[in-house]
Amino acid sequence: MKRISRTQGQFDLIRLLDHHAKAHGTSIHDPKTQGAFLASLVDKFQQHRSNEILIHGLRAQAMFAYVAAGLGNCTAIKEEDAGELYCHDSSVVAPDFRVMILDGEEVLVEVKNHRPTDPAASYPIEGDYIDRLKRYAAIFKRPLYFAIFWSQARLWTLVQPKDFLHNGNRYALPPTEAMLKNQMGLLGDMMIGTLPSLTLKVYSDPAKPRAISADGTVSFTISRAELHCDDHVLTDTIDSKIAWFLMNYGDWPCAQAPAEVRDGLLVSAALTVAPEERSNSSQSFECIGFLSQMLSRKFNDVTTRDGQVSLLSPKADPGTLSVAIPPDHNSEALPLWRFKIACGQTDTQAPVATS
């Protein structure tokens, strides 16, 4: 999916200037108004540049758009709360996004970032705020969803207003309830499994120095590299791209991978990721994580620098963050199990695995 950017600079600045002029009863052509407007921009920038809550909230919105685009089940994603809104009901609130699903369903999504001190803490929200969003959705006759990013787990859940637990005018969503009612599958999210482990193996160039020194270190030149899934060497380009993405952004930690040494010379070295322990000895595969989690980790990689947020969203298109897994993917070298979890109004359908 491509990002289609508006020429925001010229339009948004003029609109902001117009808003400033109207607020002060002056003209956009008045030099004093223009100067005061620019000064107000500097003041607002100074106030908000260190507002971590605001920055992470805006970044979560941008991340949702990239994740939803990368999941592959949307045809279009549009900012819904941008621009003017004219409405008889002045109390309504526009949600963050309008999303068109591949099957033609159109939904509205409000994005929230949740980073509590206690990872098990519920996400709180005011009932009045939910009502204002629901009234907007009713006007446009579109279903409303809340996409909540549980930042410590790097986990997305998509729920409806009815899924929140309430006490008076206070509403809350426990993480367990969020997972139970999660409808991220609507956007194409899935849990992915494959055979453990995944390995990057690099071979030394025998024509170049590769002797192991007394302290166990070695400098060598790489002659070739291979990706492995379990005992299979991946030769297909699509398999290799998928495996590399899973290695870098999946849940499996790095595991010990001894180097191959012969006569004091390094033959190969390897980097392996594998589950810490097998969940079921009778099954051949292990789950490596939700696709939305992996996309979020990659988004984080390209928008942070030295542990700080450097960009609200990547410069590149959303398609560059994802990996294309063909719907009919069927590989003996890299078998994949894809669990698409769909939640109904009253129950949850069993996951369907394909390999």
N, C-alpha and C positions, 0 to 999 in steps of 0.2 A: 504494500500500500504506500502511495506517495503522499507527502504533505504538500498541500496547496496553500501557500501563504498569501495573505492580502498585503497590499502595500501599506502596512500599518502605520509607518512613521508619519507620512503626510496627513493621512486621514485622522488618526487618533490625536495628534497634537492639535490640529485645528479644532476638533471637537472639544478637547479639553480647554482650549482657549475660549471657545464659545460658551462653555459651561461657566468658566470664571467670569466672563463679561456679563452674562445674565445674572449671576449671583451678586454682582456689584453694580448692576444697572448702567454699564458703560458699553462701549463699542469694541469689537475685535480689532478695529483699525486704529484705536487710540494708543499712541506710543507708551503712555503711562500704564495703560491696562496690560500691554504686552510685557513691559518690564516687571510689573507686579506679578504677572502670571509666571514668568520665568523664575522669579525669586521664590514663588510658592512651590515650584517644582523642586528647586534645590532644597528647600526646607523639608518637604515631604520625603525626598530621597534620604536626607540625613536621618529622619525619624524612622524610616522603614528598613534601611539597609541592614541593620543588625537585629531586626525582628525575626528571630529564628522560627517562631510559630507561623508567621506569615510566609516566610520563605519555604518551609517544609510543606505547608498547605498547598501553595502554588505548584511546588514541585511534584507533589502527589497527584495533582490534577493532570499535569503534563505526563507523568508516568502512566497513569491510567490510559490515556489516549494512545500512547505508544504500545502498551501491553495489549490493549484491545485490538489494535491494528495488527500486532504481531501474532495474535492467536489465530487469525485467519478466517473468522466466521462473520466478519462485518464488511459491508460494502462501503460504508461512509460513516465518519464520526465528525460531528460539528459542535463547536462551542455554542451552547444554548444561551448562556448568560451574558453574551457580548452584545453590545449595541443597545439602542433604546427599546423600551417596551411600553406600549400603550394599551391600557387595560381598564375596564370598568372597576375591577376589584384592585385597589391600590395596595392591598396587603399581600398579594401573591409574591412568591419568590421563584425566579427561574432557576432550575437545576443547572448543573455545570455542562452537561452534554446531551445531545440528541444522537442516538446510535441506530443505524439501519442494519438489521441482521440479514444474512444471506437469503433466508427464507421469506423476506419481505416484511417481517415484524419490525416495528419502529418503537423504540423505548427511550425514556428519559432517565438520565443517571446523575445522581448527586454524589460527588467524590469526597471522602473523608479520610484523613490521616490520623491514626491512633497510635500514640507512643507513650503509654503509661509507665510509671515506675515499676508497677507489678504487671508482668506479662499476662497474668490471668485476669486482669481487671476488665470489666465490661466497658463497652463504648457508650458514653452517656449523650443524650440529646434532648432538647426541649420539645415537648409535645406541640407547642404553638408553631415551632419552626417546621416540624413535619407537616402540620396542617396547611401551612402556607404553600409548601412545595406540592402537596396533594391537590390543592385548589388550582394551581397552575397546570398540573398534569390533567386534571378533569376538564379544564377549558380546552386544551388541545387534544383531549381524548387519547392520551397515550399512557401506558403503564409506567409507574415510577419505581426506580430501584435505587438502592444505596450501595455504592462500591466503597468498601472500607479496607484500607491498607493497614494491616497489623504489622507495623514497621519492624518490630523486634524479630518477628518470625519471617519477615518479607513475604507475607501471605495476603492474598486478595480474597475477599468474600463479596458476593453480590446477593443482596437480600431485598425484600419488599418491606414497606412500612409496617405491614401486619406482623412481621417477624420480630419486631421489637417488643420486649416485655415492658409493661408500664405500671406505674404507681402514681396515681393522680395525674399531674401534668409532666411528670418526669418519665422519660423512656430510657431504656438501656438494652444493650445487646451483649450478652456474655459470649466469649470466643467459642465456647462449645456449641451454643445455639447458632452462632454465625456459620460454623462449619456444617451443622446439621441441615440448615436451610440454604446453604450456599448454592447459587445458580450461575456461577462463573462458566459452567458448561454451555450456557446460552451464547457466550461470546467465543466459544471454541476451546475453553480450557480443558486440560486433561492431565491425569496422573500418568507418568511414563515409567515403564519398567523395561529392563533388558538384562542380559546375562552378565553377572559380575565375573571379572572386573573389566575396566577399560584402561588401556595402557598405551602410552606413547613411548616407542622404543627407537633410540637413535644409535647408529653404528659409526664407529670410528673409521677414519680413512687409513688403511694399512700402509699407505705410502708416506704418511706424515707421522711426526712424533706422537706417541701414545703410551709411553712407559709410565707406570705408576711409581711415584716417588716414595721415599721411606716414610713420609708422614701421611701417606694414603691419598694424596691429591694427584690429579693428572690434568694436563692440558692436551686437548685433542681437537682434531678437525672432523666435523660431521660429514660423512660420505652419503648417507641416506637415512630416511626415517620411515617408520611404520606405525600405523595405529592398529591396535588389537582389541577385539571384543572376546573375552574368555580366551579360547585357544585359536580363534580365527583371525587371520590377517585381513584387514579391510582394504580392498583394491578398488571398490566402486567409489566414485567421487561423492555421490550423495551420502553413502554410508559414512564416509570419512568426515564430511561436514557435520552430520548429525552427531557422531561420536565425539568430535572435538567440542561441540557446543555442550553436550551433556557432561563431558569431563570438566569443563571450565565453570559451568554454572549450576550443575546438579548438586544434590545433597551429599553424595558420597565423599568422604575425606580421603586425603592422600594415604596410601598404604605403603608398607616397606617393599621395595623392589630392588633386590641385589643386582649389582652390576655383573656383567659377564667378563671374566678375566682369564686370559690364557697365556701362560709363560711370562707373567708379569706385565702383560700388555692388555690394555682395555679393548675389548671387542665391542661391547655395547653397554649402554646405560638406559634406564627406564624410569618413567614416571607413571605411577598407577593410582587409580582411584577405585575404591571398593567399599561396600557397606561394612560398618564396624562389626556387625554380626548378622548371621542369616536369620530371617524371620520365620522361615518354615523350611525344614530340611527336605520336604517332599516336593517343593516347587523349584523349578530351575532358574526362575528370574527373581530379581529384586527391584522394587520401585526406587527411582532416583529423584523423584520430586515432581511437583506440578510445573507445567510449562509456564504458567504466569509467574511463578517464583523465579524461574531461571531468567525470564525476560526482565524482571525487576532487578535482578543482580547485575545483568549486563547494563541496564539503564543506569544503575548506580555507578558502575565502573567508568562510564563515559561522561558522567555529569559531576563527578567529585575529583578533587585534587588535594593531596596531603590531608585527607580526612575531612575536608570542608566542601560544601556545595559550591561548585564553580559555575554551573549552568543550571537553569531550571529545566531545560530540555536539550537533547542533542541537536547538533547542527544537521546531522544526516537524517535521511528518511527513516520511518519506522521499520521498513523492510530490512534495513541493514542490521537491526538488532535481533531479528528472529532467524530461525532456521526452518527452511521449507521441508516439512515431512509429508511426502505425497500420501493422500488418503488411502491409496492402494499399496503402500509400501510393504514389501514382502521380501525380506533378505535372510538367507541362511547364515550369512556372516555376522549381521547385526540385527537379530530378531528384536522387535519392539512389541511391548504390550501397552496398549493405550486404553486407559480407563476413563470413559466419559460419564461423569456423574450428573444425573438430571434429577432435580427435586420437583415433585408435584406440589399441589396445594396442601395435600394431607399426608403424603407419604413420599418415600424416596425410592426410586427405581434402583435395581441392582446394577452395579457397574458392568459394562460390557467390555471384554478384553479382546483385542485383535492382535495378531502377530504375523 
